[in-house]
Amino acid sequence: MIDSDLAGTAGHRLVIDAGNSRTKWALVRADGSLRQLGAFSHENPLDDAQGDVAARAAGLQWDDLPTPADIWISNVAGQHVAARLSAMLDARWPGIARTTIVSRRSQCGVTNGYGEPTQLGTDRWAGMIGARAAYPREHLLIVTLGTATTIEALRADGIFVGGLIAPGWSLMMRSLGEHTAQLPTLTPAGARSALAGKPGLTFGTDTPASLCAGCALAQTGLIEHAYLTWRAELGGASVRMVLGGGAADALAPALTVPHTRHDHLILSGLALIAQDEVTAHRHGA
């Protein structure tokens, strides 16, 4: 939904990606480039103490920022996070115009393949727009390894043909720990420690290593199957896999297919969406 009138493009713009585990942000220059980036966690969005921690983290990061011309937000974390983020922004920059984006039928050269365009998560929508701008005229497979693992197939002509959503690596491990009697609940840091010194992702010789390697291979197997399927559907044409998200560092080494790292697709896409909508507003579209 649109929270405010569109603002002008003078000065800098703040773009915010509120995900399920973290809020990422960037200050955008007038030319659209990302000048400064940051992130803070909100692992339990219903925990007021966690909210205080997030607010302090944002305050420390935003204290030295210039006042933005406007603020553009993608929020897939729900109303509680939206309300908390709104309060944090009001405390720092009261009265600054804010827009929370929605996924559209077509924007910035990308055509939405969903039957109901607004049902597509705005993080995925912004990420595809960012990816098409970064790698124009290429067939893309966009993989984001966050709380959820999302995969988007985007044709070279900008048509989004569809995607996949699965539990992310950390969520898989946490689910096993919480719903089985004898398996540990592993964090990503604990999983990396369990695999330390072991030669790649292979059969584990203890429970933690077996658990985290199994979940990691479930992720990489899904990704590689999607890559091969997408290439086959394109008749063997070249596909660039673009990989990002918090678990990318841990999982990328296990992939056996070529990939390109890009960790700021959503923020870059948000900047493009903001500029597109501001321009359209100015021309009365």
C-alpha positions in Angstrom: 0.0 0.0 0.0 1.1 3.6 -0.5 1.6 5.3 2.9 2.2 8.8 1.6 2.5 11.1 -1.4 5.6 10.5 -3.5 8.5 12.7 -2.6 11.0 14.4 -4.8 14.4 13.0 -5.7 16.6 15.7 -4.2 19.2 14.5 -1.7 19.4 10.9 -0.6 16.7 8.3 -0.3 16.4 5.6 2.4 15.3 2.1 1.2 14.4 -0.6 3.8 14.0 -4.3 3.3 12.2 -5.7 6.4 12.7 -9.5 6.2 11.6 -12.2 8.6 14.8 -12.2 10.6 16.6 -8.9 9.8 15.9 -5.5 8.5 18.4 -4.3 5.9 18.7 -0.7 4.7 20.6 1.5 2.4 21.0 5.1 1.7 20.7 5.8 -2.0 22.4 8.5 -3.9 20.6 10.7 -6.5 22.1 8.5 -9.3 20.6 5.4 -7.8 23.8 3.9 -6.3 23.9 2.5 -2.8 26.0 4.9 -0.6 25.8 3.2 2.8 24.3 -0.1 4.0 23.4 -1.6 7.3 21.2 -4.3 9.0 19.8 -5.1 12.4 18.1 -8.3 13.7 14.6 -8.8 14.9 14.7 -12.5 15.5 11.5 -12.5 17.7 9.3 -9.7 16.3 6.7 -10.2 19.1 9.3 -9.8 21.8 9.2 -6.2 23.1 12.7 -6.5 24.5 14.0 -7.6 21.1 12.2 -4.6 19.7 14.1 -2.3 22.0 17.4 -3.9 20.9 16.4 -3.4 17.2 15.4 0.2 17.9 18.8 0.9 19.6 20.7 -0.8 16.8 18.8 1.2 14.1 19.3 4.4 16.1 23.1 3.8 16.3 23.3 3.1 12.6 21.0 6.0 11.5 22.4 8.7 13.9 25.0 9.8 11.3 22.8 9.6 8.3 21.6 12.8 6.5 17.9 13.4 6.5 16.5 11.4 3.5 14.2 13.0 0.9 11.9 10.0 1.3 11.8 6.4 2.6 10.8 3.3 0.6 10.0 0.0 2.3 9.5 -3.6 1.4 8.0 -5.5 4.4 7.3 -9.2 4.4 7.6 -9.5 8.2 4.0 -8.6 9.1 2.1 -5.8 10.8 4.0 -6.0 14.1 7.3 -5.3 12.5 5.7 -2.7 10.3 4.4 -0.9 13.4 7.7 -1.1 15.1 9.6 0.1 12.1 7.1 3.0 11.7 7.7 4.0 15.3 11.5 3.9 14.8 11.3 6.1 11.7 8.9 8.5 13.4 11.4 8.9 16.3 14.3 9.6 13.9 12.7 11.4 11.0 9.2 12.6 11.9 7.2 13.7 8.9 9.4 12.2 6.2 7.3 10.7 3.3 7.2 6.9 3.4 6.0 4.4 0.9 5.5 0.7 1.4 5.7 -1.0 -2.0 3.3 -3.6 -3.5 4.2 -6.0 -6.2 2.8 -4.9 -9.6 1.8 -6.6 -12.8 4.7 -4.9 -14.6 7.5 -2.5 -13.5 11.1 -1.6 -14.4 11.2 -4.1 -17.2 9.9 -7.1 -15.2 6.5 -8.7 -15.8 4.9 -10.5 -12.9 3.9 -14.1 -13.6 1.5 -14.5 -10.6 -2.2 -14.6 -11.4 -2.7 -12.1 -8.6 0.4 -9.9 -8.7 0.1 -8.5 -5.2 0.4 -12.0 -3.7 4.0 -12.1 -4.7 6.3 -11.1 -1.8 7.7 -7.6 -2.3 11.2 -8.8 -1.4 11.1 -11.2 -4.3 9.6 -8.6 -6.6 12.3 -6.0 -5.7 15.0 -8.7 -6.0 13.9 -9.6 -9.5 14.0 -5.9 -10.5 17.4 -5.5 -9.0 18.7 -8.7 -10.7 17.3 -7.7 -14.2 19.0 -4.3 -13.9 22.3 -5.9 -12.8 22.3 -8.6 -15.5 20.2 -7.3 -18.4 19.1 -9.6 -21.3 20.1 -12.8 -19.5 18.0 -15.7 -18.3 18.3 -15.7 -14.5 17.7 -18.0 -11.6 17.6 -15.8 -8.5 18.2 -17.7 -5.3 17.9 -16.0 -1.9 19.0 -18.0 1.1 17.3 -16.4 4.1 14.7 -17.6 6.7 13.1 -19.1 3.6 14.9 -20.2 0.5 13.3 -18.6 -2.5 14.0 -19.3 -6.2 12.8 -17.2 -9.1 13.0 -18.0 -12.8 13.3 -14.8 -14.8 13.5 -14.8 -18.6 15.9 -12.6 -20.5 12.9 -10.6 -21.7 12.0 -9.8 -18.1 9.1 -12.2 -17.7 8.9 -13.9 -14.3 7.7 -17.4 -15.1 7.4 -18.7 -11.5 9.3 -19.6 -8.4 9.9 -22.0 -5.5 9.7 -21.4 -1.8 11.2 -23.8 0.8 12.3 -23.6 4.5 15.8 -22.0 4.7 18.8 -23.8 6.0 18.6 -22.4 9.5 14.9 -23.0 9.7 15.3 -26.6 8.6 17.9 -27.2 11.4 15.8 -25.4 14.0 12.7 -27.3 13.1 14.4 -30.7 13.5 15.8 -29.6 16.9 12.4 -28.4 18.1 10.3 -31.3 16.8 12.5 -34.4 17.6 13.5 -35.8 20.9 17.2 -36.5 20.4 18.4 -34.0 17.8 20.1 -30.8 18.8 18.8 -27.3 17.8 21.6 -25.9 15.7 22.2 -22.3 14.9 24.1 -21.4 11.6 27.1 -20.7 13.8 26.8 -24.0 15.5 26.4 -25.8 12.2 29.6 -24.2 10.8 31.4 -25.3 13.9 30.1 -28.8 13.5 31.4 -28.9 10.0 34.8 -27.3 10.7 37.7 -29.4 9.6 35.5 -31.9 7.7 36.1 -32.3 4.0 33.0 -30.8 2.4 29.4 -31.8 2.8 29.4 -35.5 3.1 28.2 -38.3 5.4 28.5 -37.1 9.0 30.2 -39.1 11.8 28.3 -37.4 14.6 24.8 -36.1 15.0 25.4 -32.3 14.6 27.5 -32.8 11.4 24.9 -35.3 10.0 22.1 -32.8 10.7 23.6 -29.6 9.3 25.2 -31.4 6.3 21.9 -33.1 5.5 20.0 -29.8 5.7 22.6 -28.1 3.6 22.5 -30.7 0.9 18.7 -30.5 0.9 19.2 -26.8 0.1 21.8 -27.3 -2.6 20.0 -30.2 -4.1 16.9 -28.1 -4.5 18.9 -25.2 -6.0 20.7 -27.4 -8.5 17.5 -29.2 -9.6 15.9 -25.9 -10.2 18.9 -24.7 -12.2 18.9 -27.8 -14.4 15.1 -27.7 -14.8 15.2 -24.1 -15.9 18.0 -24.7 -18.4 16.1 -27.6 -19.8 12.9 -25.5 -20.2 14.9 -22.9 -22.0 16.2 -25.6 -24.5 19.7 -25.6 -22.9 20.2 -21.8 -23.1 22.7 -20.2 -20.7 21.3 -19.3 -17.3 23.0 -17.1 -14.7 22.3 -18.2 -11.2 22.4 -15.2 -8.8 22.9 -16.1 -5.2 22.4 -14.1 -2.1 21.0 -14.1 1.5 22.4 -14.8 4.9 23.2 -18.5 4.4 24.9 -18.0 1.0 28.4 -18.0 2.5 27.8 -21.4 4.1 26.0 -23.1 1.2 27.7 -21.6 -1.9 30.8 -23.8 -1.6 28.7 -26.9 -1.8 27.1 -25.9 -5.1 28.4 -27.7 -8.2 26.8 -25.4 -10.7 28.1 -21.9 -11.6 26.7 -19.0 -9.7 27.2 -15.2 -9.2 27.0 -13.6 -5.7 25.0 -10.5 -5.2 23.9 -9.6 -1.7 22.0 -6.3 -2.4 19.4 -7.2 -5.0 16.4 -6.2 -2.9 17.8 -2.9 -1.9 18.9 -2.1 -5.4 15.5 -3.1 -6.7 13.8 -0.9 -4.1 15.8 2.1 -5.3 14.7 1.4 -8.9 11.1 1.0 -7.9 11.2 4.3 -6.0 12.7 6.2 -8.9 10.2 4.6 -11.3 7.2 5.6 -9.2 8.4 9.0 -8.5 9.0 9.6 -12.2 5.6 8.3 -13.0 4.0 10.5 -10.4 5.7 13.6 -11.8 4.4 12.8 -15.3 0.9 12.1 -14.1 0.9 8.4 -14.8 
